[in-house]
Amino acid sequence: MESPLTAESAPPTPAPRNHTPSPSPRAEAQEVRMEEKEGTVEEGETADTEEDPIYLSLSEVSVFVEEPAEDASEKAVAEEAAAEERAEREAQRQLLATEELVYTERNYLRLLQVCTCTIRSNLQKHQPQLTNLDSMFLYIEEVIDVSGRLLSLLDQKQLTPHDPLFLETLCEAFLSLSTDIESAYKEYLANYNNVTALENSYKQKEALWTEIVKVIKSSAPEVNAASLSFFLVMPVQRIARYPLLFQTVMKHTEPGHPAYSLLEQTAHTAIALNCRINEYKRFREVADKYKKTETLTIRDKMNRLNSHSIAKKTARLSQFIKHETGIAPKLVDEEFDALEGFFYLLENGITVLHENVETYLDHLQRFLSYRPEEFDLDMDGEKPVICYKEITTALRQWILPTFEKRMRTLVHKPLCALKELLAGPHNLISKRLDKLLDYELIEEKPSLSYDEQAVANTYKTINTLLLNELPQFNGLALTLLWGMLGAFSCLHKDLAADMEQLFQGFTQQLPPGSLEPNAFWEWAECSVLEGARRLESLCWNVKDQLNDSIVQPLSPGSQNRLKVLTDKHGSGKIYQLTGHVVGTRDLDLSLNRGELVAIISEMDTRGDKRRWLVDAGGPRGYVPSSKLVRYHQVTMDPPPSPHLTVTTMDCAGGVRRHSYHPDVRRLSYTPDTPQPQLVRAMSVHCFQVFAGYDFRARSSHEVSLRGRGNQSESWNPMTKKGSCDWSLVEVRGAEGLRALQLPGSDAHIHHAHRHLPLGLPPTAGICM
């Protein structure tokens, strides 16, 4: 290969130093540079070293000018290659992060299904059955459901993580299910503390826990789990990993990617979702802490007292007094006050309805327990009795038991559950008032300590919780209440239809079956009222007969003691013991109930009036005065008649005319007086007894009277025990006649000549 210098026909002429080189030498210099760079010098040829000095200097200058431009292009190519390599590496990392998110989600769902299906079913077969096992898996079904829906949305598109649209599909699926994810996970996380507490209770029983671990390992041998918390903690960990996974994918995604904005929104949604779940969990922990109703004994309350609690309660009381007296203004929240008032109104209505329903069911149960149709009433041949037995048999065996069962299921049981739910909000409202008093004390401070900040946060949490949850609770409780009232009405409507169908077969057989509706209801009302009046009168008569005291004669020994004590001390000193007395001190007597004694002194030697000195018919000693009552000797003679006592004796000779004399016990007859006429005269009232003063009954054996208003007929001027301070009377009222007691000093006798028997003038020999 020839040198570029010999290729030319003639060498160039020398030029001045400032002369610009000709194109020919520049082209030759470029060729020389390229040949040197490529190293294409042929074998056996050497460059000519005899060159023109001016030409060499120009070539070197040209080479030095072209080299920086070539280095820049090489650097740009290298940077472009590095950028492409970095983009490929980021794309690979993005793909790995996306695959990790999807793969871990599928594995997470599979393990939860193993826990809830296989392990749970095997634990349910354990004998004896585990207590509260179902509460450990509470809300986990919702978590499984929302995770399965997320994966199903990805599977519907039939895309793989390598597809460009997969990332966009993943973000859209998560955003569409964000509300369901929050609702499912927040309930599960709020209940997770109860899950761990229940598992710890299982661990305390070593034998039981060993069997549980065996069941877990046999149900899922590939997992190598040793406790239920291995599976149940997965939702807690998974919800916290969503933000990290999406942020990792976004970190390895270029800002110019089509799904970058959607991916950024998904990552922010996952973070906000975790914040709301944590806030809800904190609210639930505060609510669970303060809504519990504690039943503490006095000793437990005393043990809780300390200087801190006493100071706190004193400060609350002082702040409350300032509010009530107007010294300090009270923090007013109109929204909460309205919710609180409606809650208390709703609580009162639910409580009253619960009491009424329980009373109603109790009366129904008592009605079903009495079966008068099963007794022989000696009326079997009458048609109404036969119809009554058939109707009551159907009512007691089929209609009313079915009605009672439905009433308990549809009304009473939900009402009891709703009443129990009222305790939580009620306690929270009460606790809010306490925390409000604490908060008002520290509200105006410029800086708060750690404990004061905790008090303020607690009040704000309870207040926010009530403002958010109490309207929902009131609405749901009101809806349930209306539903129960509707069920109550429907049950009675069905009962009326069943009874109408039952009575249709007996309409023509019963006497009032042919009456018109208005006449029938009038007859039914009158019959029921008349029957109720007669039944009430019968009940009062039976009650009075049962309450009558039975006069038992004294034993011969008691009669002898009574005679001795009466002869020795007089009848006014005789007392009777109301209970057994056991002597515990010197000179104390031990006596039995009912024994008779005579009072010697109404105090002991020290002046104590609680111990009386008595004579027991031989021994003398002290007896508690509270165990002694005055003895009234009951005679066997009939009581004095309250009716007219007729006698032919001369009124001027002994008994004053027109006066009631109770000592006159029997009639005196003369041969000229016809006896039947006198007997007839005894059965007619000849005087009236009115109450002279107002008297209010204080027990069931007394009757209330109004002075000069209520008329009573005195049957006996003394009680059955012989007390003259009370009179046994009979009062005629709307409910019938009742024999009761009223003070004898309040009764006055007034003349009523119109009640005298026919044929006897008012001035006749009649003693009143």
Secondary structure by P-SEA (a helix, b strand, c coil): ccccccccccccccccccccccaaaaaaaaaaaaaaaaccccccccccccccaaaaaaaaaaaaaaaaaaaaaaaaaaaaaaaaaaaaaaaaaaaaaaaaaaaaaaaaaaaaaaaacaaaaaaaacccccccccccccaaaaaaaaaaaaaaaaaaacccccccaaaaaaaaaaaaaaaaaaaaaaaaaaaaaaaaaaaaaaaacaaaaaaaaaaaaaacccccccccccccaaaaaaaaaaaaaaaaaaaaccccccaaaaaaaaaaaaaaaaaaaaaaaaaaaaaaaccccccccaaaaaaaccaaaaaaaaaaaaaaaaaaaccccccccaaaaaaaaaaaaaaaaaaaaaaaaaaaaaaaaaaaacccccccccccccaaaaaaaaaaaaaaccaaaaaaaaaaaccaaaaaaaaaaaaaaaaaaaaaaaaaaaaaaccccccccaaaaaaaaaaaaaaaaaaccaaaaaaaaaaaaaaaaaaaaaaaaaaaaaaaaaacccccccccccccaaaaaaaaaaaaaaaaaaaaaaaaaaaaaaabbbbbbbcaaaaaaaaaaaaccccccbbbbcbbbbbccccbbbbccbbbbbbcccccccccccbbbbbcccbbbbcccccccbbbbbbccccccccbbbbccccccccccccccccccbbbbcccccaaaaaaaaacccccccccbbbbbccccbbbbccccbbbbbccccccccccccccccccccccccccccccccbbbbbbcccccccccccccccc
